[in-house]
């Protein structure tokens, strides 16, 4: 079987007889024969066949050189009006009340490694009472035997939501909801990731119609989610007109799918920092806060970053890499203690800002420095 190689990309050519019944990702015609190009990525001699495991590996490896949260400073209040016991962390979004304003955001699934990670995350979420969102359910739609999303079996009382890509038609979303019965369904948009993936999508015209279908035909609340590139105001307005009320703007600063896909495919490292930061997206969306629900994720490291998101109008904050690092480094029991500690830390910071509720945080004054100051003045 002949092989064509180009740098890190190895292309396997499989000769098929005519007629071709399948629809391959890539087609060539050589001497009148149809050829499928199947991508295998080789790094350091190792063939990586599982994209999901690649995502975990490179998500843990990459550290953004800049985090915009460090360019935002909250104004301290010296005479609080409340005791720490008075602080209320509850919030509301996606037609539901939640006890805490942070959640474990979509990460993984669809592999043995993903199953192990998901089970640890589920145990943490169930024990601490926070919501967990699984990674894209697409893998389970392709493989009914995939057990990496069956998390209620290992974490009783888990508050679970799930995720699917907007490239999938609404029938796939309905199947996902039927099988998972989630609190809400995240529908992710990941244009740049798809463009950088050797096997990624190149057809996007259907996405707006898909979104309208999801808004009108899915029985659970829909959250439109970016994947670390930041969601712009224009996208939010268009999606809102199509029926979407809740948005996870998921900005740059944490997991970089541009970096991840650049490790798996051709080197386009100059795009590793594509998109807008979480803080900048929140600043851009200030005029929309009374019309839509904004959730924030991307580069959130600790409770102070969470509070900064809430000050800028987010209803809740999603964490991915931060929690992934914890469950990969520590036993589940230790991670549970850390997450419970975050709740107390949120209350302490809110007390120092003279805020009793999440809604009160929107009145907090702040200073911008560096790139954020330059971009907003």
C-alpha positions as CSV (number, residue, x, y, z in Angstrom):
1,X,0.0,0.0,0.0
2,X,1.7,3.2,-1.1
3,X,2.2,6.1,1.3
4,X,2.6,9.8,0.7
5,X,4.2,11.9,3.4
6,X,4.3,15.7,4.1
7,X,6.1,16.7,7.2
8,X,4.1,15.5,10.2
9,X,1.2,14.4,8.0
10,X,1.2,10.9,6.7
11,X,-1.5,10.1,4.1
12,X,-2.5,6.6,3.5
13,X,-3.9,5.9,0.1
14,X,-6.5,3.1,-0.1
15,X,-7.4,2.0,-3.7
16,X,-11.1,1.3,-4.1
17,X,-13.0,-0.1,-7.0
18,X,-15.7,1.9,-8.8
19,X,-18.3,2.9,-7.9
20,X,-17.5,4.5,-4.5
21,X,-20.3,4.2,-2.1
22,X,-18.8,6.0,0.9
23,X,-18.2,9.8,1.1
24,X,-14.5,10.2,2.1
25,X,-13.0,13.3,3.6
26,X,-10.6,13.6,0.7
27,X,-10.7,12.2,-2.9
28,X,-8.0,11.9,-5.5
29,X,-8.2,10.5,-9.1
30,X,-5.1,8.6,-10.2
31,X,-5.1,6.6,-13.4
32,X,-8.9,6.8,-13.4
33,X,-9.2,5.1,-10.0
34,X,-10.8,6.7,-7.0
35,X,-8.7,7.0,-3.9
36,X,-9.5,7.8,-0.3
37,X,-7.0,9.7,1.7
38,X,-7.1,8.7,5.4
39,X,-5.2,10.9,7.8
40,X,-2.9,9.5,10.5
41,X,-0.9,12.0,12.5
42,X,2.7,11.0,13.5
43,X,4.7,12.8,16.1
44,X,8.0,11.4,17.2
45,X,7.3,8.1,15.5
46,X,4.1,7.5,17.5
47,X,0.8,7.2,15.6
48,X,-2.0,8.9,17.5
49,X,-5.3,7.4,16.5
50,X,-7.5,8.8,19.2
51,X,-8.3,12.5,18.8
52,X,-10.1,12.6,22.2
53,X,-7.0,11.4,24.0
54,X,-4.9,13.9,22.1
55,X,-7.2,16.7,23.4
56,X,-6.5,15.7,27.0
57,X,-2.8,15.3,26.4
58,X,-2.3,18.7,24.8
59,X,-4.8,20.6,27.0
60,X,-2.6,19.7,30.0
61,X,0.5,20.6,28.1
62,X,-0.4,24.1,26.8
63,X,-0.1,27.2,28.9
64,X,-1.2,30.5,27.4
65,X,1.5,33.1,27.6
66,X,-1.0,35.8,28.5
67,X,-4.1,35.7,30.8
68,X,-6.3,38.8,30.6
69,X,-7.6,38.3,34.1
70,X,-4.3,39.6,35.4
71,X,-5.0,42.9,33.6
72,X,-8.2,43.4,35.6
73,X,-8.2,44.7,39.2
74,X,-11.3,44.9,41.5
75,X,-11.8,47.8,43.8
76,X,-11.6,46.8,47.5
77,X,-14.4,47.9,49.9
78,X,-13.2,48.6,53.5
79,X,-16.6,48.7,55.3
80,X,-18.7,45.6,54.4
81,X,-22.4,45.6,55.1
82,X,-22.6,41.9,55.4
83,X,-21.3,38.9,57.4
84,X,-19.7,36.1,55.5
85,X,-22.7,33.9,56.5
86,X,-25.0,36.4,54.7
87,X,-23.4,35.8,51.3
88,X,-25.6,34.0,48.8
89,X,-23.8,32.1,45.9
90,X,-26.9,31.0,44.1
91,X,-27.5,32.0,40.5
92,X,-30.0,31.4,37.6
93,X,-29.5,30.5,34.0
94,X,-30.9,28.2,31.4
95,X,-34.4,28.3,33.0
96,X,-33.0,26.9,36.3
97,X,-31.7,27.9,39.7
98,X,-28.3,26.7,40.7
99,X,-26.7,26.7,44.2
100,X,-23.2,27.7,43.0
101,X,-22.1,30.0,40.2
102,X,-19.5,27.7,38.7
103,X,-19.5,24.4,36.9
104,X,-17.2,21.8,35.3
105,X,-17.3,22.6,31.6
106,X,-17.3,20.2,28.6
107,X,-14.0,18.4,28.1
108,X,-13.9,14.8,27.0
109,X,-15.5,11.4,26.4
110,X,-15.4,8.8,23.7
111,X,-12.3,6.9,24.8
112,X,-11.0,4.8,27.8
113,X,-8.9,7.8,28.9
114,X,-11.9,10.0,28.5
115,X,-14.1,7.6,30.5
116,X,-11.6,7.6,33.4
117,X,-11.4,11.4,33.5
118,X,-15.2,11.8,33.2
119,X,-15.7,9.4,36.1
120,X,-13.4,11.4,38.3
121,X,-14.9,14.7,37.3
122,X,-18.4,13.2,38.0
123,X,-17.5,12.1,41.5
124,X,-16.2,15.6,42.2
125,X,-19.2,17.3,40.8
126,X,-21.7,15.0,42.7
127,X,-19.9,15.4,46.0
128,X,-19.7,19.2,45.7
129,X,-23.2,19.8,44.2
130,X,-21.9,21.6,41.1
131,X,-23.0,20.9,37.5
132,X,-20.8,18.8,35.2
133,X,-21.0,19.1,31.4
134,X,-19.7,16.1,29.4
135,X,-17.6,16.5,26.3
136,X,-19.3,16.2,22.9
137,X,-21.7,13.3,22.8
138,X,-20.9,12.7,19.2
139,X,-18.7,9.8,20.0
140,X,-21.5,8.0,21.8
141,X,-23.8,8.6,18.8
142,X,-21.4,6.8,16.7
143,X,-20.8,4.0,19.2
144,X,-23.8,2.9,21.3
145,X,-21.5,0.8,23.5
146,X,-19.5,3.9,24.6
147,X,-19.7,4.0,28.4
148,X,-17.7,7.2,28.9
149,X,-20.9,9.3,29.3
150,X,-22.8,6.9,31.7
151,X,-21.8,8.9,34.8
152,X,-24.9,8.5,37.0
153,X,-23.7,4.9,37.5
154,X,-20.6,6.1,39.3
155,X,-21.8,9.4,40.8
156,X,-25.3,9.2,42.4
157,X,-27.1,12.6,42.5
158,X,-24.9,14.1,39.7
159,X,-26.2,17.2,38.1
160,X,-25.3,16.4,34.5
161,X,-25.5,18.3,31.2
162,X,-24.0,17.4,27.9
163,X,-22.6,18.8,24.7
164,X,-22.9,18.4,20.9
165,X,-21.5,20.2,17.9
166,X,-23.6,22.5,15.8
167,X,-22.5,20.6,12.7
168,X,-24.9,17.9,13.9
169,X,-28.5,18.2,12.7
170,X,-31.2,18.5,15.3
171,X,-32.2,14.8,15.1
172,X,-28.8,14.0,16.6
173,X,-29.4,16.6,19.3
174,X,-32.8,15.0,20.0
175,X,-31.2,11.6,20.3
176,X,-28.6,13.0,22.7
177,X,-31.2,14.5,24.9
178,X,-33.2,11.3,24.9
179,X,-30.3,9.2,25.9
180,X,-28.7,11.6,28.4
181,X,-31.7,13.5,29.8
182,X,-29.4,16.5,30.6
183,X,-30.2,19.6,32.6
184,X,-29.3,21.5,29.5
185,X,-27.6,20.9,26.1
186,X,-24.5,22.9,25.2
187,X,-24.3,23.3,21.4
188,X,-20.7,24.2,20.6
189,X,-19.4,26.3,17.7
190,X,-15.7,25.6,16.9
191,X,-15.0,27.0,13.4
192,X,-11.3,27.6,13.8
193,X,-10.8,24.2,15.4
194,X,-12.5,22.5,12.5
195,X,-10.4,24.5,10.0
196,X,-7.2,23.4,11.7
197,X,-8.1,19.8,12.0
198,X,-6.8,17.6,9.1
199,X,-10.1,15.7,9.3
200,X,-12.2,18.8,10.2
201,X,-15.4,20.2,8.7
202,X,-15.4,22.5,5.7
203,X,-19.1,22.9,5.3
204,X,-20.7,25.6,7.6
205,X,-23.7,27.1,5.7
206,X,-26.1,24.7,7.5
207,X,-25.1,25.9,11.0
208,X,-27.5,28.8,11.3
209,X,-30.4,26.6,10.3
210,X,-29.2,23.9,12.7
211,X,-29.2,26.4,15.5
212,X,-32.7,27.6,14.7
213,X,-33.8,23.9,14.7
214,X,-32.2,23.3,18.1
215,X,-33.8,26.4,19.6
216,X,-37.3,25.3,18.5
217,X,-37.2,21.5,18.6
218,X,-35.1,20.5,21.7
219,X,-37.0,20.0,24.9
220,X,-34.2,21.1,27.3
221,X,-32.6,24.6,27.5
222,X,-29.9,25.2,24.8
223,X,-26.6,27.0,25.6
224,X,-24.6,28.1,22.6
225,X,-20.9,27.6,23.5
226,X,-17.6,28.7,22.0
227,X,-14.5,26.5,22.5
228,X,-11.9,28.9,23.7
229,X,-11.8,31.4,20.8
230,X,-14.3,33.9,22.3
231,X,-17.8,34.7,21.1
232,X,-18.4,38.1,19.4
233,X,-21.4,40.4,19.9
234,X,-22.5,39.9,16.3
235,X,-22.7,36.1,16.8
236,X,-24.7,36.5,20.0
237,X,-27.2,38.9,18.3
238,X,-27.7,36.5,15.4
239,X,-28.2,33.5,17.6
240,X,-30.5,35.4,19.9
241,X,-32.7,36.2,16.9
242,X,-32.7,32.5,16.1
243,X,-34.1,31.7,19.6
244,X,-31.0,31.2,21.8
245,X,-31.1,32.9,25.2
246,X,-28.0,31.6,26.9
247,X,-24.4,31.8,25.7
248,X,-21.0,30.5,27.0
249,X,-18.6,33.0,25.4
250,X,-15.6,30.8,26.2
251,X,-12.7,33.1,25.4
252,X,-9.0,32.6,24.8
253,X,-6.7,32.1,27.7
254,X,-7.2,28.5,28.7
255,X,-7.4,25.4,26.6
256,X,-6.3,26.3,23.1
257,X,-7.8,24.0,20.4
258,X,-5.7,25.9,17.9
259,X,-2.6,24.7,19.7
260,X,-4.0,21.2,20.1
261,X,-4.9,20.8,16.4
262,X,-1.5,22.3,15.4
263,X,0.1,19.5,17.4
264,X,-2.0,16.9,15.6
265,X,-1.7,18.3,12.1
266,X,0.2,20.8,10.0
267,X,2.1,23.5,11.9
268,X,0.1,26.7,12.0
269,X,1.4,27.8,15.3
270,X,1.0,31.4,14.4
271,X,-2.8,30.8,15.0
272,X,-2.3,29.4,18.6
273,X,-3.5,32.7,20.1
274,X,-6.5,33.2,17.7
275,X,-9.6,34.9,19.1
276,X,-10.5,37.2,22.0
277,X,-9.9,36.6,25.7
278,X,-12.7,35.8,28.1
279,X,-12.4,39.2,29.8
280,X,-12.5,41.1,26.5
281,X,-15.6,39.1,25.3
282,X,-17.3,40.0,28.6
283,X,-16.4,43.7,28.1
284,X,-17.7,43.6,24.6
285,X,-21.0,42.0,25.7
286,X,-21.9,44.6,28.3
287,X,-24.7,46.1,26.2
288,X,-26.4,42.7,25.9
289,X,-26.5,41.7,29.6
290,X,-30.1,42.8,30.0
291,X,-31.3,40.8,27.0
292,X,-29.4,37.5,27.1
293,X,-27.7,35.2,29.7
294,X,-23.9,35.2,29.5
295,X,-21.8,32.4,30.9
296,X,-18.0,32.7,31.0
297,X,-15.2,30.2,30.6
298,X,-11.7,30.1,29.2
299,X,-8.6,30.7,31.3
300,X,-10.4,30.7,34.6
301,X,-7.8,29.5,37.2
302,X,-9.3,30.2,40.7
303,X,-12.1,32.0,42.6
304,X,-10.8,35.5,41.9
305,X,-11.0,34.9,38.2
306,X,-14.5,33.6,38.7
307,X,-15.5,36.7,40.6
308,X,-14.1,38.9,37.9
309,X,-16.3,37.1,35.3
310,X,-19.3,37.6,37.6
311,X,-18.5,41.3,38.1
312,X,-18.6,41.6,34.3
313,X,-22.0,40.2,34.1
314,X,-21.6,36.4,33.7
315,X,-24.4,34.3,35.4
316,X,-21.9,31.5,36.0
317,X,-18.4,30.4,35.2
318,X,-17.2,27.2,33.6
319,X,-13.8,25.5,34.4
320,X,-12.1,22.9,32.2
321,X,-8.4,22.7,32.3
322,X,-8.1,23.8,35.9
323,X,-10.3,20.9,37.1
324,X,-8.7,18.5,34.7
325,X,-5.2,19.3,36.1
326,X,-6.5,18.7,39.6
327,X,-8.1,15.3,39.0
328,X,-5.0,14.2,37.0
329,X,-2.7,15.3,39.9
330,X,-4.6,14.5,43.1
331,X,-7.0,11.8,44.4
332,X,-10.7,12.6,44.0
333,X,-11.1,13.2,47.7
334,X,-8.5,15.9,47.7
335,X,-10.1,17.6,44.6
336,X,-13.5,17.6,46.4
337,X,-11.9,19.4,49.3
338,X,-10.3,22.0,46.9
339,X,-13.6,22.6,45.1
340,X,-15.5,23.0,48.4
341,X,-12.8,25.5,49.4
342,X,-13.6,27.5,46.3
343,X,-17.1,28.1,47.6
344,X,-15.8,29.6,50.8
345,X,-13.2,31.7,48.9
346,X,-16.0,33.1,46.7
347,X,-17.8,34.2,49.8
348,X,-14.7,35.8,51.3
349,X,-14.0,37.8,48.1
350,X,-17.7,38.9,47.8
351,X,-17.6,40.1,51.4
352,X,-14.5,42.2,50.7
353,X,-16.4,43.7,47.7
354,X,-19.5,44.4,49.9
355,X,-21.7,42.1,47.8
356,X,-24.3,39.8,49.2
357,X,-25.5,38.2,45.9
358,X,-24.1,37.4,42.5
359,X,-26.3,40.2,41.1
360,X,-24.6,42.7,43.5
361,X,-21.3,42.0,41.9
362,X,-22.3,43.8,38.7
363,X,-22.0,47.1,40.7
364,X,-18.4,46.5,41.6
365,X,-15.8,49.0,40.2
366,X,-12.7,47.8,38.5
367,X,-9.5,48.9,36.8
368,X,-8.0,47.7,33.5
369,X,-4.3,47.6,32.8
370,X,-2.1,46.6,29.9
371,X,-3.7,45.1,26.8
372,X,-7.2,45.3,28.2
373,X,-6.7,49.0,29.0
374,X,-5.3,49.7,25.5
375,X,-8.2,47.8,23.8
376,X,-10.9,49.6,25.8
377,X,-9.8,53.2,25.9
